[in-house]
Amino acid sequence: MQLIRREHCHDPNLPLVSVITPCYDYCETYLPETVESIAHQTYGNIEHLILHGNCGTDEPVITPVARNLLIAEAQGEYILPLDADDKFVAPAVTRMMNHRNQADVISSLQAEFGDRNYAYGNPSYSLLNETGFYAANRIHCASLYRKDLWRELGGYDPNLRLAYEDWDFWLRAAKAGKTFYVIPQPLFLYRRHAGSMTTKVAANDSLAEFRSKWPLEQRLRSS
């Protein structure tokens, strides 16, 4: 396991944003593009923390544990996850930081590239609450929040070993009364490929694992 820290501090008077990137074998090919997308950000105070979870270990570090390790090491006031096969457009961090006082979590629209090209439409803002997140994941993982929120929620749940640790994190934030804002522009670029997390999720029992913690039927009965 190897931790790499890259600093892009052109204006230290700005709040520091810590971009966190777990990296595994399947995304090594794409990591240089991810790193480049952060180096080209227009925002002037960023550190990029990368954790190589498969370096010299017999068992890969699962994503929620990797994210928690990276955030624990992060020096920034703000946290911004980005997986090692994805990218941001150049003004992404600037635009998210411009909206940081509008909500506890700042997200954006998502565009896909690679094996499939697709852009998502505007979300339903009436669903960016506990009820909405209970039914479905409403925002992608590459969304901005304060490190204090991670502390308050107790981090990402390491018991969700297969996937959906970000959905669980947003749901717990919504249950705690936190607010969400989605910038109506595709600032996040999600790469579709055979080894992507979305492809892996479709082939395992990740939804069953998530629903064992958050049973939908129980929520429907109580609402």
N, C-alpha and C positions, 0 to 999 in steps of 0.2 A: 504494500500500500504506500503510495507516494502522494504527498501534497505539494502542489505547485501554486505559487501566488504571483500574479502579474499585476502591476500597478499602472494605472493610467490617470495620473494626478496632475492635470494641467491647471486646475484652479482649486487649491485646498480650502478655499473659503466656502465652497459648496459642500452640502452634506455628502458624506461618503456612501456610495452604493456598493454593496458586496454582491457580485454575481457569483453564484455557486454552481459548479458543474461536476457531477459524478461522471466518471468515464469507465466503460467496460470494453471487453474485447470487440464486441460487435460494432462499436462506434468509433474505434481508433481511426478508421479511414476518413471519417467526417470531422474529427476534432479540429484540424487546422482551420476549416471554414468557420467553425463555431468561435474559435479564438479570434480569428480575423474580424468577425462581425462585432465583437466587443472592442477590439482595438480601434475600430472605425466609428465608434459611437461619438455623437456630437456632445454628449454630456461630459463635463470636465473633471469629475472626481470619481473614479471607479477602481475597485480592486476585483480581480477575477481569480477565484479560487477553484482549482481543478483537483479532484481526487481520483487517482488511478486505482480503482478498487480491485484490479486483478493482478497487481504487481507483486509477485513473490508470495501469494497467498494460495492456500489449497482451496478455499471457498470464497467466492466473490462477496464483497460487502454489499448487502441488499440496499436498494435505493433509499428507504427512509433512514436507515442508519448512516449511510453516506451523507445524506443531506444534513442530518443532525451534527455529524462530525465537522462538516464544512462550516455550518453556521456557528458552531461553538468557537471555531477559529476566526470567524469573520470579525473585522474591526469596524465595519460600517454600521451606521444607524439604520440603514435600509437593506433589506435582503431581496434578491431577485434570482430565483432559480432559472437555469437554462440547461437542458440536457445536451449531451456532447454530440448529437447528430442534428441539432436544430440551430436556428440563427435568429437574430433580431435585425430589423432594418436599422439604418444608421441613426435616425432620430428617436428610436424607441425609448431609451432611458430618459432622454430629455423630456419627451412628452409625458411619460408616466410620472416623472418627478414634478412636472408642472401641475399635475392633478393630485399631488400627494395629500393635500389638505381637504380634498372632497370626500374621502372615504378611508376606511382602515386598510382596504385591499384595492389596489389599482391594477386592472387587467386591460386587455385590448382584444380586438378581433384577431382571428387566426387565418393564415393562408397556408395551404399545403403545397409542397413541391416534391419532385422526385418521381416515384412510380405513379403518383396521381397529383394533378393540380386542381385545387379547389379552394374557394374563399368562402368563409362563413359569414352569414348575415348578422344584423344587429340582434343582441339578446333581448329577451323579455325582462325588463327591469323589475317587474312585479314578482319574478321568480328568484331574485337574488336575495333570498332569505332562508330561514331554517326549513320551511316547508318545501321550497323549491329545490334546495340542495339535497334534501332527503330523497327526493324522487330521482334526481339526476345530477351529474356534475355540470355546473353551469359555466365554469371558466377553466382555462387551461392552467397548467402548472406554472408557466412562466409569468407570474404576476407579482407585483411589488408590494411589500409590506414592511413594517418596522420590525427590527429584531426583538423589540419588547413584546410583540404579539407572539412570536415563536416561544419566548420564555413563558408568557402567560398561559399558553395552551399546552405547554409541556413538550413541544417539538412534534415531529412526525412520529406516527405510531409504528414501532419496529415489528409489531405483531402482524402487520399487513405486509407479508413477505412477497406476495405475487404482483400487486399493483394497487392503484387507487389510493395510495397514501396521501396524494394531494387532495383528492375529493374528500377524504376523511378530515384533512386539515381545514378545508374551507367549511365543511359542515360544522365542525366544532367551533370555528370562528363565528359562523352564523348563529349557532345556539347561544354563544356568549354575547350576542347582540351587536356584533361587528358589522360594519357596512361595506358595500362593494360598489365599485364604479368600473364600467367597461368603456374604454375609449373606442369610438366607432370607426376605427381604422385598423387594418391588418398589420400591426407592428411586429407580431410573432410569426416566424416562418417554421412550420413543422414539416420535417422530412418524412415522407412515406417510403419505406423500403422493406425488404423481406425480414430484416432483423429488428425493425422498430418495435418500440414497446407496445404500440397499438396492435401490431401483428401478433406479438407474443401473448398479449392479454386475451385475444380471441381464441387462443389455443390452450388456455389453462383455466383453472377454477377461480380466477381472481374475483369475479363478481360474487360468487358464492361465499368467498372469504370475507368480502366487504359486507354482504348482507347478513352474515352471521353476527356481525357487530351492530349493524343498523338494519334490522328486519323491516322491510317495507310494509308487510301486512300489519305488524304491530303499530306502526305509525298511522296507517290508514284507519285502524280501529279507534285510535285515541284522538283523531282529528274530527 
